[in-house]
Amino acid sequence: MRRALLAMPALLSATARAQAGPVTLVVPFAPGGTIDVLARALVPPLQQELGQTVVIDTRPGAGGNVGAAHVAQQSRPDGQTLLFTGAGLASSVSLTTLPFDPLRDLVPMAGVGAIPSLVVVSQQSPHRDIRGLLAAARAAPGSVTYGSSGPGTGSHLAGALLAQAAGIEITHVPYRGSGAVYPDLIAGRITMLLDIMASSIGQVQQGAVRALATTSDRRSQALPDVPTVAESGVPGYAFATWVGLFTRTGAPEEALTRVEAALLRALQSPAMQDRLRQAAAEPIPAPRAEFTRYFAADIERWAAMLRAGRLQREN
């Protein structure tokens, strides 16, 4: 009898896990974008590692902050709801007014990778390289426009950094997701887009747009003839968008440890690693403790840029 009683906590724990229901992966960007694609690639290996169903909950808006706010404020603090988001979460702390505090209300769970961007223009664009585009921007300040997935997202920050580094004035045009930018870009209604390579490379290879440069510090093996921005007249320029997972603060440590372990194994699965290679993702700190430090440092990076006047706060 005593032996049976001692076994009950383990049985109850297993039962609780079985009855916990599905794990929800909140994707705060429109379907079809890189983060959405990576999140969907993570679902099968994560389901296998957790032994639970994993479902996608798409909540786009405000550069990823609508979905982030949902996880931070409305999800249950049990580790069952995960936010799969990008670097805009760190910059939004300084650039926008958030209804939550990412450092206080969210727990960084795992780093996924960092993806460089491509500077792309319409095939009908007169600009054949970065130097020509920069010359046009200097000749008519503000006339060169660039689309983005929204304020504070990687495509916005990459453009803002380019303007700062090159000493030019260009006009930011925000959209709800990078997929929404392409029709206007292809039609020539905006000048350029600095889109993460995972989504832009397909558009380039299909001939929909022309790549002028990559934002990484070295040329991509996938597009070896495309120069970097740094070697195209903007020395020292480099930018990549990190991707990571978070959950709401307050989950039991046992739940956090279990989910973190499952995430780290799922991220190393052959299918996920193949998808990350296709996205041209570079490694970043993956374990929870290391990714927490990485995230905090990125928040401070953008805060310092704002204090120095190198970025402007969105109204």
Secondary structure, 3 states (H helix, E strand, C coil): CHHHHHHHHHHHHHHHHHCCCCEEEEECCCCCCHHHHHHHHHHHHHHHHHCCCEEEEECCCHHHHHHHHHHHHCCCCCCCEEEEEECHHHHHHHHCCCCCCHHHHEEEEEEEEEEEEEEEEECCCCCCCHHHHHHHHHHCCCCCEEEECCCCCHHHHHHHHHHHHHCCCCEEEECCCHHHCHHHHHHCCCCEEEEEHHHHHHHHHCCCEEEEEECCCCCCCCCCCCCECHHHCCCCCCCEEEEEEEEECCCCHHHHHHHHHHHHHHHCCHHHHHHHHHCCCECCCCCHHHHHHHHHHHHHHHHHHHHCCCCCCCC
